[in-house]
Amino acid sequence: MANTPQERTESRIKSVEIAFTVLDTVRKNDRPSITELANELGHSKSTIHNHLRTLESEEIIVREDDGYRLSLQVLDMANDVRNQVANYDVIVDAVDELANETGEIAQFGIEEHGQVSYLYKAMGNQAVETASRAGGKQPIYSTSLGKSILAFLPSDRQEAIVSETAFERKTPKTITEQASLYTELEEIAERGYAIDDEENIEGLRCVSAPVRNGTSVVGAVSVSGPASRITDDYLYGELAESVQRAANVIELNTKFS
């Protein structure tokens, strides 16, 4: 059978891949032009122009002068995504309260494609800003959010994620071996919360507890703060109890699908 006009490589549709790289590049840049997009993505201007026309006709992007930006329809889609995960308002209230209680950064995240994706972030009155943001991703093996989720996933899903993980040493304390990660995941499952002891960002310590729906895990809630302020006693004591309470509040007040 002859190939369709859409080029296929190992069941991947080339035109769809190009469309998503165009969207991602528009997202990361300030109203890029067709020429700028073509140069950055390595495609002809005619190819980029055709994709932009299609995306514009679907009202996913907006043309302004000689450049393009994402439309507000993308924001509307993001709002729908939030509510598909769980009860977003319950999560916001619980994470805001946790940030106010501790004065630090509080966050909620879920596992997507073997990484931890941030759904919501709140800043306490003494919080130190970090690069994490709603919609952003971080490695699952070096963050407390990621490890607390990973520890409670079904064994087959857990093994699939770990086996496909390309470990990168982000700090001198980052776990970079499967055996060491599995050992820590067993400890997390036993005590009920996870620690990131400057493993993802030097100088930042975090503690996280899973949010569960029966025997499955749907996400996790965490608190992060500077190592100079987050002592061992505080991290493994009061903060660990705080994130577990917040996780419990979310579980009790959420109707999971």
Secondary structure, 3 states (H helix, E strand, C coil): CCCCCCCEECCEEHHHHHHHHHHHHHHHCCCCCHHHHHHHHCCCHHHHHHHHHHHHHCCCEEEECCEEEECHHHHHHHHHHHHHHCCHHHHHHHHHHHHHHHCCEEEEEEEECCEEEEEEEEECCCCCCCCCCCCCEEECCCCHHHHHHHCCCCHHHHHHHHHHCCCCCCCCCCCCCHHHHHHHHHHHHHHCCEEEECCCCCCEEEEEEEEEECCEEEEEEEEEEECCCCCHHHHHHHHHHHHHHHHHHHHHHCCCC
